[in-house]
């Protein structure tokens, strides 16, 4: 029996995804076998091996050319990490969908790790954990507090996240986790996402509101919107200046949805607290004024870079490929509608 799967990979893939290849190959071998092509050239895969029998192609290489897709006569599924906006092939998701070929996007494999990092940044900011750690690491003689039973920063929102009014911008795979965990902690949570029905949002224990209402409500804001055309600077200057003095803004997906000039102004003026994993300038320059401030905590865009995220990516791909192999529907199929939402510049999709 011929191997059912083809794994197209860059020779240096482990430098980007160190735990994906071994985990994925192991699962696909157990499901019937996988041919691995380490592509170091622009030669079409069908010129390197017979692709006619493969039912699934995992792509961690360049774009799969049309000649390979046409040669893969039994192809039923293609998968990779496409950031919900592509297919990894020279055919569009609409064309693949028309031909009955499912596109599996494992981008959501990052979601748990990114959401947990967002929560960690917010909790650290509310208690100034990095600042206390830095002072202890510098061997300062601490144990002297502003008050005997209070040691947080009174100029900004502080203390328990569960006692705060939280607003989450974007309720996708990342934002919905953040929102539901905040609800579990006891926070009063509202969310903004024009693509989700209100009934679904209510089931998670939060209120769906428009963006202006969220800005007026929240003490703690999580920005979890992907960099879509319609989201650019959606948290604009006027909304940033409406945020209450001392509010905490956590950026965890991209800085794209935020007017970063306005946010920087308020942070540098000591009016807002920032918790960042992503920035308007990356890498963040060593002399950037956001560094070393008492009202900023940050990490260098590492929220999703975990072993667990690697293994989830492999798991998502392997399990959906096996479902397709069994004649079942995959769980993580990328739809034409999802691509339209991610790429359209028209706000009428909201």
C-alpha positions as CSV (number, residue, x, y, z in Angstrom):
1,X,0.0,0.0,0.0
2,X,1.4,3.4,-1.0
3,X,2.1,6.0,1.6
4,X,-0.9,8.4,1.9
5,X,0.8,11.6,2.9
6,X,3.5,13.9,1.6
7,X,5.4,16.2,3.9
8,X,7.1,19.2,2.1
9,X,9.6,20.9,4.4
10,X,12.5,23.3,4.3
11,X,15.8,21.7,5.3
12,X,16.1,24.3,8.1
13,X,12.6,23.8,9.4
14,X,13.8,22.8,12.9
15,X,15.2,26.3,13.3
16,X,11.7,27.7,13.1
17,X,9.6,24.8,14.4
18,X,12.0,22.6,16.4
19,X,9.3,20.2,17.7
20,X,6.9,20.0,14.7
21,X,8.7,17.7,12.2
22,X,9.4,14.7,14.5
23,X,6.0,14.8,16.1
24,X,4.1,15.2,12.8
25,X,6.1,12.5,11.0
26,X,5.6,10.1,13.8
27,X,1.9,10.5,13.8
28,X,1.6,10.3,10.0
29,X,3.8,7.2,9.8
30,X,1.5,5.5,12.3
31,X,-1.5,6.4,10.1
32,X,-0.1,4.6,7.0
33,X,3.1,6.4,6.1
34,X,4.6,9.7,4.9
35,X,7.1,10.7,2.2
36,X,9.3,13.5,3.4
37,X,10.8,15.9,0.9
38,X,13.5,18.3,2.2
39,X,13.1,21.0,-0.5
40,X,16.3,22.9,-1.1
41,X,15.4,24.1,-4.7
42,X,12.6,25.5,-6.7
43,X,11.9,22.1,-8.4
44,X,8.2,21.2,-8.3
45,X,7.6,18.2,-5.9
46,X,6.0,16.2,-8.7
47,X,9.3,16.3,-10.5
48,X,11.0,14.7,-7.5
49,X,8.5,12.0,-6.6
50,X,5.3,10.5,-7.9
51,X,2.5,12.5,-6.2
52,X,-0.5,10.9,-7.8
53,X,-1.3,8.6,-4.8
54,X,-1.1,11.1,-2.0
55,X,-4.3,12.1,-0.3
56,X,-2.7,14.7,1.9
57,X,0.1,17.2,1.6
58,X,1.6,19.0,4.6
59,X,3.4,22.1,3.5
60,X,6.2,23.8,5.4
61,X,8.0,24.9,2.3
62,X,7.3,27.2,-0.6
63,X,4.0,27.5,-2.4
64,X,2.9,24.2,-3.9
65,X,2.7,24.9,-7.7
66,X,-0.3,24.2,-9.9
67,X,1.5,21.4,-11.8
68,X,2.0,19.5,-8.5
69,X,-1.7,20.0,-7.5
70,X,-2.9,18.8,-10.9
71,X,-0.6,15.7,-10.7
72,X,-1.9,14.8,-7.2
73,X,-5.1,13.3,-8.6
74,X,-6.2,11.8,-5.2
75,X,-5.5,14.8,-3.1
76,X,-8.1,15.5,-0.4
77,X,-6.3,17.7,2.1
78,X,-3.5,20.3,2.4
79,X,-2.2,21.6,5.7
80,X,0.2,24.0,7.3
81,X,0.4,27.2,9.3
82,X,-1.1,29.8,7.0
83,X,-2.2,32.5,9.4
84,X,-5.8,32.1,8.3
85,X,-5.3,33.9,5.1
86,X,-3.7,31.6,2.6
87,X,-3.4,28.0,1.4
88,X,0.3,27.4,0.9
89,X,-0.5,26.7,-2.8
90,X,-0.9,28.5,-6.1
91,X,-4.6,27.7,-5.9
92,X,-6.9,29.9,-3.7
93,X,-8.9,28.4,-0.9
94,X,-12.0,29.0,-3.1
95,X,-10.5,26.9,-5.9
96,X,-9.3,24.1,-3.5
97,X,-12.8,24.1,-1.8
98,X,-14.4,23.8,-5.3
99,X,-12.3,20.8,-6.0
100,X,-13.2,19.2,-2.6
101,X,-9.7,19.7,-1.2
102,X,-9.8,20.7,2.5
103,X,-7.2,23.3,3.7
104,X,-6.2,22.7,7.3
105,X,-4.7,25.8,9.0
106,X,-2.9,25.0,12.2
107,X,-2.4,28.7,13.2
108,X,-4.7,28.2,16.2
109,X,-2.0,25.9,17.6
110,X,-0.5,29.2,19.0
111,X,-3.6,30.3,20.7
112,X,-3.3,28.7,24.2
113,X,0.3,29.8,24.6
114,X,-0.4,33.4,23.4
115,X,-3.4,33.8,25.6
116,X,-1.6,32.5,28.7
117,X,1.3,34.9,28.0
118,X,-1.3,37.8,27.7
119,X,-2.7,36.8,31.1
120,X,0.8,36.6,32.6
121,X,1.7,40.0,31.3
122,X,-1.5,41.5,32.7
123,X,-1.1,39.9,36.1
124,X,2.6,40.9,36.2
125,X,1.6,44.5,35.4
126,X,-1.1,44.7,38.0
127,X,1.4,43.6,40.7
128,X,4.6,45.1,39.2
129,X,6.1,41.7,39.3
130,X,8.9,42.3,36.8
131,X,9.9,45.6,38.6
132,X,10.1,43.8,42.0
133,X,12.1,41.0,40.4
134,X,14.5,43.4,38.8
135,X,15.1,45.2,42.1
136,X,15.6,41.9,44.0
137,X,18.0,40.6,41.3
138,X,20.0,43.8,41.8
139,X,20.2,42.9,45.5
140,X,18.4,46.0,46.7
141,X,17.6,45.9,50.5
142,X,13.8,45.7,50.0
143,X,11.0,44.8,52.6
144,X,10.2,48.5,52.9
145,X,6.8,49.3,51.4
146,X,4.8,52.4,50.7
147,X,2.3,51.1,53.3
148,X,2.5,48.2,55.6
149,X,-0.3,46.4,53.8
150,X,0.0,47.9,50.3
151,X,2.9,47.6,47.9
152,X,1.4,48.0,44.4
153,X,1.7,51.1,42.2
154,X,-1.1,53.5,43.2
155,X,-0.8,55.5,40.0
156,X,-2.2,52.7,37.8
157,X,-4.8,50.0,38.0
158,X,-3.4,47.4,40.4
159,X,-4.2,44.4,42.5
160,X,-6.5,41.6,41.6
161,X,-7.5,41.0,38.0
162,X,-10.7,39.3,39.3
163,X,-11.8,42.7,40.7
164,X,-11.3,44.6,37.5
165,X,-13.5,45.7,34.5
166,X,-11.9,44.0,31.5
167,X,-12.4,44.7,27.8
168,X,-11.1,42.2,25.2
169,X,-10.8,43.4,21.6
170,X,-11.1,40.4,19.3
171,X,-12.7,37.2,20.4
172,X,-11.0,34.7,18.1
173,X,-9.0,31.7,19.3
174,X,-6.8,33.9,21.5
175,X,-9.2,36.6,22.7
176,X,-12.0,34.2,23.7
177,X,-9.6,32.3,26.0
178,X,-8.4,35.5,27.7
179,X,-12.0,36.7,28.1
180,X,-13.3,33.4,29.6
181,X,-10.3,33.1,32.0
182,X,-10.9,36.6,33.2
183,X,-14.6,35.7,33.8
184,X,-13.4,32.6,35.8
185,X,-11.2,34.9,37.9
186,X,-14.2,37.0,38.7
187,X,-13.7,39.9,36.3
188,X,-16.6,41.8,34.8
189,X,-15.8,41.3,31.1
190,X,-17.0,42.8,27.9
191,X,-15.8,41.9,24.4
192,X,-15.7,43.5,20.9
193,X,-15.9,41.3,17.9
194,X,-18.2,42.2,14.9
195,X,-18.0,38.7,13.5
196,X,-19.5,36.7,16.4
197,X,-23.2,36.4,17.3
198,X,-24.2,37.9,20.6
199,X,-25.7,34.7,21.9
200,X,-22.3,32.9,21.6
201,X,-20.5,35.7,23.5
202,X,-23.1,35.6,26.3
203,X,-22.5,31.8,26.7
204,X,-19.0,32.7,27.7
205,X,-20.2,34.9,30.5
206,X,-19.3,38.3,28.9
207,X,-21.2,41.1,27.2
208,X,-20.7,42.0,23.6
209,X,-20.3,45.7,23.1
210,X,-19.2,48.2,20.5
211,X,-15.6,49.5,20.6
212,X,-16.5,52.9,22.1
213,X,-18.5,51.3,24.9
214,X,-15.6,49.0,25.6
215,X,-13.1,51.9,25.8
216,X,-15.3,53.7,28.3
217,X,-15.9,50.6,30.4
218,X,-12.5,48.9,30.8
219,X,-9.8,49.3,33.4
220,X,-7.8,46.5,31.7
221,X,-7.8,46.2,27.9
222,X,-6.5,43.2,26.0
223,X,-5.9,43.8,22.2
224,X,-6.2,40.4,20.5
225,X,-7.2,41.4,17.0
226,X,-5.3,40.0,14.1
227,X,-3.7,42.3,11.5
228,X,-6.6,42.5,9.1
229,X,-7.1,45.4,6.7
230,X,-10.3,46.5,8.5
231,X,-8.6,46.5,11.9
232,X,-5.8,48.9,11.2
233,X,-5.6,51.5,14.0
234,X,-9.1,50.5,15.1
235,X,-8.0,51.5,18.6
236,X,-7.4,55.0,17.3
237,X,-6.1,58.2,18.9
238,X,-9.5,59.4,20.1
239,X,-10.3,56.1,21.8
240,X,-6.9,55.8,23.4
241,X,-7.3,59.2,24.9
242,X,-10.7,58.2,26.2
243,X,-9.2,55.4,28.2
244,X,-9.3,56.2,31.9
245,X,-6.1,57.4,33.5
246,X,-4.1,54.6,35.0
247,X,-5.7,51.9,32.7
248,X,-3.7,48.9,31.6
249,X,-3.4,48.1,27.9
250,X,-2.1,44.6,26.9
251,X,-0.9,44.0,23.3
252,X,-0.7,40.3,22.4
253,X,-1.4,39.7,18.7
254,X,-0.1,42.6,16.7
255,X,0.3,46.3,17.2
256,X,-1.5,46.8,13.9
257,X,-4.9,47.5,15.5
258,X,-3.5,50.3,17.7
259,X,-2.5,53.9,17.0
260,X,0.9,53.3,18.7
261,X,1.9,57.0,18.5
262,X,-1.0,57.9,20.7
263,X,-0.5,54.9,23.0
264,X,3.2,55.8,23.4
265,X,2.3,59.4,24.2
266,X,0.0,58.4,27.1
267,X,2.4,55.7,28.4
268,X,5.4,58.1,28.3
269,X,3.3,60.7,30.0
270,X,2.6,58.3,32.8
271,X,-1.1,58.1,32.1
272,X,-1.4,54.5,31.0
273,X,0.3,51.2,31.9
274,X,1.5,49.0,29.0
275,X,2.0,45.3,28.8
276,X,3.5,44.2,25.5
277,X,4.6,41.2,23.6
278,X,4.3,42.9,20.2
279,X,5.3,46.4,19.1
280,X,5.1,48.9,16.3
281,X,8.9,48.5,15.8
282,X,10.4,45.0,15.9
283,X,12.9,44.3,17.1
284,X,12.3,47.0,19.7
285,X,15.4,49.2,19.7
286,X,17.6,48.9,22.8
287,X,17.2,52.7,23.3
288,X,13.4,52.7,22.8
289,X,11.8,54.9,25.6
290,X,9.3,52.1,26.3
291,X,12.2,50.1,27.8
292,X,13.0,50.4,31.5
293,X,9.8,52.2,32.6
294,X,8.0,51.5,35.8
295,X,4.7,51.5,33.8
296,X,5.7,49.0,31.2
297,X,6.1,45.2,31.3
298,X,7.1,43.3,28.2
299,X,8.4,40.3,26.4
300,X,10.1,40.2,23.0
301,X,7.3,38.7,20.8
302,X,7.6,35.2,22.3
303,X,4.1,34.6,23.4
304,X,3.4,31.7,21.0
305,X,7.0,30.4,20.8
306,X,6.5,27.4,23.1
307,X,7.2,23.6,22.8
308,X,3.5,23.1,23.5
309,X,2.5,25.3,20.6
310,X,4.8,23.4,18.3
311,X,3.2,20.1,19.4
312,X,-0.3,21.4,19.1
313,X,0.4,22.5,15.5
314,X,1.6,18.9,14.7
315,X,-1.4,17.5,16.5
316,X,-3.9,19.7,14.7
317,X,-2.5,18.7,11.3
318,X,-2.0,15.0,12.0
319,X,-5.5,14.5,13.5
320,X,-7.3,16.3,10.7
321,X,-5.3,14.4,8.1
322,X,-6.3,11.2,9.7
323,X,-9.9,12.3,9.8
324,X,-9.9,13.0,6.1
325,X,-8.2,9.6,5.5
326,X,-11.1,8.0,7.4
327,X,-13.7,9.9,5.3
328,X,-14.6,12.1,8.2
329,X,-14.9,15.9,8.2
330,X,-11.8,17.8,9.5
331,X,-12.2,20.1,12.5
332,X,-9.9,22.9,11.5
333,X,-10.8,23.5,7.8
334,X,-10.0,27.0,6.5
335,X,-13.1,28.3,4.8
336,X,-13.4,30.9,2.0
337,X,-15.4,33.0,4.4
338,X,-12.6,33.1,7.0
339,X,-10.1,34.2,4.3
340,X,-12.5,36.9,3.2
341,X,-12.8,38.2,6.7
342,X,-9.0,38.2,7.2
343,X,-8.2,39.9,3.9
344,X,-11.1,42.1,2.9
345,X,-10.7,45.9,3.3
346,X,-14.5,46.3,3.3
347,X,-16.1,47.0,6.8
348,X,-19.4,45.6,5.4
349,X,-18.2,42.1,6.4
350,X,-18.7,43.0,10.1
